Structures are given as structure tokens and as C-alpha cells.
Amino acid sequence: MQENRGRFSSRIGFLLAAAGSAVGLGNIWGFPTQAASNGGAAFLLTYLVLAFCLAYPVLMVELVLGRHARGNPITALRRISSGERTRAGATLIGSVGVLVASLILSFYSIVGGWMLAHFLSAIAGLAGFDQWSAWLTGFSWQRNVLFTLFFMLLTIRIVSKGVESGIERWSTRLMPSLILMLLLLTLYVLTLDGAMQGLKSYLIPDFSRLWSPSLIVSALGSAFFSLSLGVGTMLIYGSYVDESESLPSLGAQVTLLDVGVAVLAGFLVMPAMYVAAHNGVEIFSASGELISEDTLIFSVLPALFDTMGVAGVLVGLAFFLLMSIAALTSSISMLEVPVATLIENSSLERGRSAYLVGAVILVVSLLIISQFSSLFGFVVALTTRYSQPLLGMLFCIYLGWIWHRDQVLQELKRGSPDVAQGLFWKVWPVWVKYVCPVFVLLIFWQAL
Ligand code: PHE
């Protein structure tokens, strides 16, 4: 089986694919809006600490497990289990992970569809098709169905091409353009009136808010979702990494890229909000709270673009193209989890598996669209707030308490032969065994 498995062809290919998975709506939408409603710089600081102290170790758990087992989450957890009970537990945890990854995709593809629709709306606006442009940004079920389908088809097509010629090729094409566009947009917004005030609130912490439990919990959840943890995505990507690569350094680079893009997106979105406020768009309530976190990107930012004339249409176009790309490189990593699992457990080939799994997930998306007000928020909370942290904690427990320490070290030594002498090996195993589960349990506790 191992010979037929896909592989990333190069280190940069893996880096861009894994960073493509991590960098998504969570970074460019989730992080900046949460920062805006949680005291700006105080949130930024907490997020940075948690991303490196908690998310990075859990990411390493997934990468090591994945490369060791060269298989999906169920196989990976089963391979390190010795007893009947732990093996049954492994099957259960792995299967729930695969299911949760699929459920995340079912709502993510709806949001990805909105991004595509807003992007096309900007083009329609430029071409003078104002009615089309308005339809594309309106919240009709027809628009939602059409664009979810469109987004899902793009995702399926890339995944059906395989690891190297699908996921890796598209991630290496899309990620650099995403970072470049983000940089250019940020530089542009920073030159506008009002931006400096946004910059101040992003960079000067209000220390009184630093220790608020709700801020810590949001920052922790944000870091976790942002690094695609707990659902086997990074585990599967890890299973395609070559043995000659050093996992601790690859993991650190993915974390740095992911956190870097989130921080950079903050430099765009926070100032953009204050520019919008400066231009008369209402973004804060009388008590100083953000009016609406969730719709910020679809109401505040387009309102900002509107105040900028033709330049605004172009900026809007670039912005929603950026969001679509970010969403797509993440959605392919979600679909890869159930698809790889199906391929490894059946005689179906990749193309068919991708279309089959994609079609089933699409049905769930359509169900969510049909009962949007009751289902959407529920699925988001169920998957990202509850399941991701809990599953991540269980991965840590399997690595820390069930897998033999020697075998963990053997796996790490592939690609980094001196790892046993370094700081990483002194801290990480203990950290994963005790600190991470306790921390994740705390998030879970709070979320409940
Ligand atoms: N990390 C992605 C984002 O920030 C979301 C994601 C979650 C991707 C789970 C894969 C798995 O948008």
C-alpha cells in the first residue's frame, strides 16, 4: 500500500500545502474579528503565546503520528495501540475525526461560496451589470446553493488529481499569490485616513483585558481552528512527508507561516474597520462593542469599498479573490481526510472517491442551507468549538500515554538524527502528555 500512496514531491510543496490548509477563513476572517472584539493587542499577545505553546505541540503530534503510520487517522491511531480497548478507542476517535473534518467542509463550502460570489459581484459591478452584482451579494437560497456547488466542485477537482498534481500543485500556485495580495492590500489600507487609529488599537495592549478567561478561551479556540488541528488533516498531510525531512522544523515553519498570516490579516482588517468608521460606516455600537462580528466582512468591508469609488471596486475584487483562494487551499485539506480514508479502506480509486465523498458532503451543505438559521451556527459550534479541541486532546493522550516513547523518538530521528540531544525532545513529550490535555480540557470545559 505504501508504494501507491501519494507524497509531496518537495519540502516547499509540503510547506505550502500545510500552510495552505492552515491559512484560511480562520486567519483572515476569524482572527482579526475576534481580535477586534477582544481588545486588539491583548488578544494578539494571548493568541501568539497559545499558538506556539499549545497549537504547535499538537500539530507535531499529528505530523509524527501521520508519518509513522503512513495512513489515515483511524489506521494511525490503531497502529500505535497495543490492547483491544485502546484499538477500539482508536477506531472510534479516528472515525469521529474523519466525520468532523467532513462536517467542517459542509459549512466551510457555503462560506467559500459566498467569497466566490462576492468576487464575481465585484467583476459584474465593474462591467456595469448592477443587477447581477446585487443578486450575487444578496442572501438568496438560489445564490447559496449555486455557489456552494461551484466551490465544492473546485475542491473535488483538485483533490481528485491527487497529492502531488492536485493538492501540492494548487497550493504552491495559490499560496504565494495569497500572501502577495494580502501584503499589497494591507499597504494600501494603511495609507487611508483613520487607519492609524486601527493600528494603535491592534498594537497597544490594554493589559487589564489580558487575563480575562473569555479572551483566553477564544484565543485558544482560534489558534486551534486556525492550525487545522484535531480532525486528522495535518496527520494525513504528515503521512505524505518524506522520511528525510525534519518534522520539528517543518511543524515550526507551518506554525510561523500560519500565525504570520493571521497577524498580517490583523494589520489589514483592524485598520480597515477604523477607516470604514472614519468614512461614516457604523461599526461600533454606542457602548463601543463591534456591531456584528460574523457579518463584518460582508457588511463593513463592502461598505468601506463603496466609499472608495472605482478604487474600492478593485480593492473589493482583490479582497474576495484572496478570501476565495484562502478558503480553497483549506477546503481541499478537509476533503482529503475522508477521501484518503475511503481510498485506503476500499478498492475505489481517488477520482471516484473524491466525487462520491464530495457529493455526500454537498448533500449535508444543502441541508444546512435549507435550515440555515437553525443549522449553520449549530454545526460550526459542534465541530470547531467542541469536537476539534476534544479530538486534539485525545490525539495527545494517545501519543503521550499509549505510544511507546522510544518509537516516538525513532520516528522523530528520521530526518533529524540529533533530535534526542535538543530542547525539543526535552520538553515536547512531557508537554504533550500533561500540559496539552489539561489545557484542551479547559477550553472544552469553558465551551460547555
Ligand atoms: N485552518 C483552516 C482555517 O483557518 C480551517 C480548517 C480547519 C482547515 C480544520 C482544515 C481542518 O480556515
Residues whose N, C-alpha, C, O or C-beta is under 5 A from the ligand:
A	BS01	LIG	S21 A22 V23 G24 L25 G26 N27 F225 S226 L227 S228 L229 T233 S330 S333 M334
